[in-house]
Amino acid sequence: MRETANQFINTGWDVTVVTIAQESWELDSGIDLTLLEQVDPRVKVVELPLSREDLETDIRLFDEERALNPAKWVTELRKRQAKTFPEASFGEWREVLEQAALDIHREHPADLLLASCVPYVNLAAAWRLWEEARVPYAVDFRDGWSIDVIDGTEAFSKDSELGRWEQKILDNAVSLWVVNDPIAEHYRARYPDFADRVRVVRNGYDADSSPGHAHKPDLAAGLTFGYLGTVNFTATHLETVLDAWRAAREREPLLANARFEVRGHIGNGAGRGATRHAEILKEAEADGVRFGGPASKAEVAEIYARWDAMVLILIGGRFVTSGKVYEYMATGLPIVSAHVVEHDASNVLRGHPLWTGAVGLEVEAMTEAFVRAAHLAIDTSDEAHAEAMAHADQYTRESLMTVAVRELVDRLAADKPERVSVEGASALPEKSIVTGGPAS
């Protein structure tokens, strides 16, 4: 989303990003303020006074009902939130979001609204501005709405309230962005009249996250394997990976003194860091496993430069890609896949010379993958490293978003040629609802 805003600026547009206050992000998943350094200074940012009531941890602010019966309080909260928009936790944000869109448009007329989801209540603001001022809008679903990308099943039917909202929104959208081909196929099949407006816009990676040079392992110090990303997989999934890691260390001399470093957020809200996952990682310290906590964007390249191989732990299957797969490829290091075989990340990795392959989630097969990665780490030539880096080059976020933004501007110009310049000189998008980070 940060790169989307920057590329609209580069195309000659004025951009206003609407988000929530930094304090609200801190209550939820935490924020990385170093990301703000990469936002073009010409991007205007509007922070709204919105937050999730259920994430409040100061018990002095609880009313009597919440204090005495917290489970019932949450149930009633969810019901109340869904009355204005059918989305748990965020439905009540609708009125504030709609008013923000209208106010910004009145102050400086907009030519485009780009609604980034989640939360999906952002779509209500896009619809309100379309109803009242006929401002064109595009939708960035990333993982989709009516598809459960984890289970690969329909999330809701077309005749449900959610289904009617999605149909209404897409009927009038300029374009729909999704993160991979399987999700795009779902939408093209579900809405055949809309098929030509569905666009795959992959996540990609930031070039400055790559260490950019060939890595020479220090065998005396021991190989270091690493995982960097949100710990959003199950505790059982993590235990399987660590069982394979333990078996590989026992089997392969190259791994006898190896380390496995895990970096990233564990959990969200008040439960951050206080989960079974944290306990499992602590228990595995005797096997060379270390949990180093979250890492800022500014640290990423330096962290990757210290590692000798990557461990890609992912949930889901063919409808999930993840953003980290691109960044992992750009390290030029061996990659161990710890996800199901039929995963979209496998499609992205296919052809990467240092990938150990999609072997599934069986301990024995994953053990062999760890062993193979250890040998790749010490045997890889500079030429193979360069080949691995070249495989990732096609997925730089800047190049992907440059193309996506220009295609969206072209489509908008074709629909509304009297309002929008293809070169961007007369285009003034004033509303991009962004929820993935403060002004990102």
Secondary structure, 3 states (H helix, E strand, C coil): CHHHHHHHHHCCCCCEEEEECHHHHHHHCCCCHHHHHHCCCCCEEEEECCCCHHHCCCHHHCCHHHHHCHHHHHHHHHHHHHHHCCCCCCHHHHHHHHHHHHHHHHHCCCCCEEEECCCCCHHHHHHHHHHHHCCCEEEEEECCCCEECCCCEECCCCCCHHHHHHHHHHHHCCCEEECCHHHHHHHHHHCHHHHHHEEECCCCECHHHCCCCCCCCCCCCCCEEEEECCECCCHHHHHHHHHHHHHHHHHCHHHCCCEEEEECCECCHHHCCCCHHHHHHHHHHHHCEEEEECCCHHHHHHHHHHCCEEEEECCCCCCCCCCHHHHHHCCCCCEEEECCCCCHHHHHHCCCCCECCCCCCCHHHHHHHHHHHHHHHHHCCHHHHHHHHHHHHCCEHHHHHHHHHHHHHHHHHHHCCCCCCCCCCCCCCCEEECCCCCCC
